[in-house]
Amino acid sequence: MNMIKYLLGPLLALLCFSAVNAADFDYGLKPVKVAKDTYVFVGTTEDFSFENGGNIVNTGFIVTSAGVVVIDTGPSLRYGEQMRQAIKSVTNEPIHSVYLTHHHPDHFLGNQAYKGVKINALKTTATNIQNEGAGFTDNLYLMVGDWMRGTDVLAPTHTVKQGTVSIGGHKLEILSYSGHTSGDMAILDHTTGVLFSGDLIFHKRTLTTPHADIDQWLATIKALNKLSFNVLVPGHGPVSQDKSVLSEMTDYLTWLDTTLKKAANSGLAMTEVMRLELPQRFESNALLKQEFSRSVIHLYAEYEQRVFKKLN
């Protein structure tokens, strides 16, 4: 019995310490101004955890004369509610509308805080949320715990297509792509030159691939590179004024594709691929080893199938 107490004591202390640290469940959201009328909440470049509550994502908003345009709503109801409070610290304008860049949970599970507001998404994104949203929600409950209290899926209320909309003096171009997922929205504000890329771009944080199509993703980055913008707000990582971020994405995706092709053609097992040495030039990107291993899990079977088809 004494041994059980000895083992459980530190564990209980750790649990109590974590509970105290997150007792107020405060995301500490602070709007960072990146251009006229334009603000971003910059998340950490970490994995989901109880400690960060899922705050690993960049969300943002544009203050217009017609109201506030919100871009992505974060990973939980709590985040969405705190986001709205933080917006009020900048402006008294009402929320005009919400735009969701894609269907991954850290980008849309704050929707409930915007109930009654027009929530826009690409048709593919809306379908993906309907099909996968509940599973995503359950998974985040497991990873970040009580930060998710009360969170449930609120689907987009409107679907949009590629095109330009004018809202309160801002000319917003809605761009429809794929690559990171089957439906990726980017938003270019021609009035300020700010591009919200969603997870089409990761900066200083290794990209994720659970729904990726590398060929499509590379084609999309090529298209983004043709756009004229002054500020890039990536889905994850620091805001940038430099297009070199696009080149870095292209470099990593090309390397990943080439590496997986070579490994499959060499007959390497998945576990062997995970142990491959990673290039030093990518070491400045957070979670490099972890996300490479996940990408092997997500993508490698398809590369093996291509080899099997050739052999047959």
N, C-alpha and C positions, 0 to 999 in steps of 0.2 A: 504493500500500500504506500509506504514511504517513497519507493522508487517511482510509482505512478505520479505521486504529488510532485516529485522532483522533475519528472519529464513534462508534466502538464503546466507547472508553474510558469516557466518562460513563455510557453505558447499562449497561455491566458493573458500574460502581461503584454505580449506583442499585440494580441487582438484588442485588448483594452486601449493600448496606445494608439492603434490605428483608428479605433472608433472615436477616441477623443479628438484626434487630429482632423477627422472628417465630420465631426459632430454637426457643424453648421452647414456642411455641404455647399461651401462657397467656392464657385469656380474662379472668383477673382477676375472677372471679365473687365478689361479696360480697352475702350475703343481707341485705336491708333489711327490718326489722320494720315492718309497716304496721298490725297489730292483734294482739290476743292470739293466739298460736300461728301467726301468718300472716306469711310472708316472700315477698319478691319479688326477683328478679334483674333489674335495670333495664338494658336495652340502650341503645345509642346511637340517635340519630334521624338516621341516615345511610343511604346506599345500601350494598348488599353491596360489600365490597372485601377485598383481601388484608390490608390494614392492620387491619381490625376482625374478620376471620375469620368474618363473618356474624353477629356479635353485635349485632344491631339489634332484638332482640325482647325482650319481657318474659315471663319464665317465673316460676313461683312454687310454693310448697308450704305445706301446712297440717299442723302437728304435732298428731296426735290420740292418744288413749290406745290406739287400735288400730293405730297406725303412721302413716306420713307419706303424705299425699295430694299427688301431684305434678300440677301443671297446666302442660302443654306441656313439651317436652323439648329444645327448641333446634334449631340448624341443623346439627349434626354429631355424630358419635360422640364426638369429643374434648369437645365442649360437654357432652353428656350425662354423660360420665365425671367431668368437673370439677364439674358440678352436684351429682352424688352426693357427691363429696368435700366440697363446700361445705355440703351438708345435714348431713353428719356433724359439722361444726364447731358446729352448733346443737343436734343431738339424736342420741342413740344408737338411737332408735326405728327399726325396719325400715321399708322402703318398703311401704306397704299397697297402693297402686294409682296408676295414672296416668290422667289425663283429657286428651284432645286437643281443643282448641277448634275446629280446622278443618284442612284438608289442605295448607295452604301450607308449603313446606319448612322455613322457619325455626322452625316450631312442632312438627315431628314427627321430624326426622331425627336427633335424639338418642335415639330409641327403643331402639337396640341396647344402650345402657347400662342399660336396664331389662328386658333379656331375662329371662324367668321371672316377671316381675311382671304382674299384670292390667292391660292397657292398654285403656282404654275410649274409644270414640268413637261419635258418631251413625252410623247405618247409611250415610247419604249420604257422610259423611266417609270412612268405611272404603272405600267404593266408589271415591271420588275418589282416595284414596291408591293403591289398586290400579291404577287406570287411568293416573294421572299421576305417581306417585311416582318412577319410574325416570327420567323426563325431567327432573323437578325436580332430582334428585340430580346428573345429568350437568351441568346448567346451573350448579349451585352449585360443582361442581369447577372449571368454567371461570372463575367469578367470584372465588373465594376460595382456590383452589389447594390446597396441602398441608394446610391446616386440615381438609380433608375426608378425609384419609387413613383408609382402613378403613371409611368410612361407606357404608352400603347401606340399602335400605328394609326396615324391620321393621314389618309391618302391625299394626294394632290386633288384640288377641286377643278382645275382647268388644265388642258393640254395645249401646248404651243408648238409652233413650227419655226423653222429658221426664218428670220426676217428682222426688220427694224421697227421698234416702237418708240414713240416720244412720250416721256412721262415728266411733267413738271419742269421743262427746260433741259432735260437730258435725253439725248438720242442714244438709245441702247440697241445694239445689234445682238440678237439671239442667234447663236451659232450651234448647229447640230453636228456632232461628230460621234465617233466610236473609237474603241481601242482599249481604254482602261476598263470600260464596260461596253455593253451593246448600245447604250444611249448616254452620251456625255454632252452636257451643255456647257458652253463657254459664253461669257457675256462681255462684250466690248462696249464701253461707254465712250462714244466718239466725242462727247462734250469735254471730257477730262483726259482721255487717253489711257484710261485704266482698263486692263484686261483681267477679268476674273476667270481663271482657267479651270476651276474645280480640280479634280485629281488627274486631269490630263498632264499636269505638271506637279512634280515633287521637287523641292529645293532643299538641299542639305539633309535630306531624309530619303532613304532608299525606297523606291516605289513598290507598291503592292500589286499583286497579279491574280486575285481569285477569279476574276471574270475577264482576264486580259486576252486580247488578240494582238500579238506583237506587230504583225504586218500592218494592221489597221492603225495601231497606235503610232507607228513611225510615219505613216502617211498623214495622220492628223497633225503631228508635230511639224511636219513640213508645211502644212497649210497654215498653222499658227504663225510660223516664221515669216509668212508673207504679209501678215497683218501689221499695221502701223499702230504701235502703242508706246506709252511712256513708262507705265508702271505695270508690273505683273504680280497679281495676287495668286499664288499657287494654292492648291488644295491643302498642302502641308509644307511647313517650313517658312523661312523668312520671306517677306515681300522683297521684290527685286526691281531694279531699273535697268537691268542688263539682259539682253537677249542670249547671252552665253548660257543661261540656264537651259534653253532649248537644246543647245548643242550637247550639253552634259546629259540630258535625257536621252538624246539620240545615241550618244556614245554608249551609255549603259544598256539600253534596249538592244542595240546592235551586238554588243558583246554577249549579252544574255542569250540572244537567239543563236549566235555562232557557237557559243559554248555548249548549249544543249544539243544542237545538231551534231557537233563533233563527238560529244559523249555518247549519243545514241548510236551513231555510226561505228563507234569503237566498242559497242556492246557493254558499256558501263552500267552497273546497277544504280538505282536511285541513291542508295546510301553512299556509293562511291562518288557520285556527282556532288553530293553535299559536302564532301571532304576536299573538293578541289581548292587549290589556292586562289584567292581572289586578288585582282589587280590592286596595287597600291593607290592608283589614281582615284579609286572609289572610296578609300578609307575615311574621307572626311564626311561621308554620308552616314547619318545615324542608322543604326540597326542593319548594317550591311549584311553580316553573316546570317542574322535571323531571317531577313526578308529574302535573301538568296535561297536559303533552305526551303522557305515556304514556296517560292517560285518553282523550285524543283518539284515539290509536291503538287502544285497546281498544274504545271505545264508539261512535265517530262514524259508522262505516258503518251501524250499526243505525238511527241517527237519519236518515241519508240515505235508507235503504230505506223508512222511514215516509213521507217526502216523495214518493218515487217511486211508492209505492202510491196516494197521494192523487191524483197527476197521472194515473195510469193509470185 
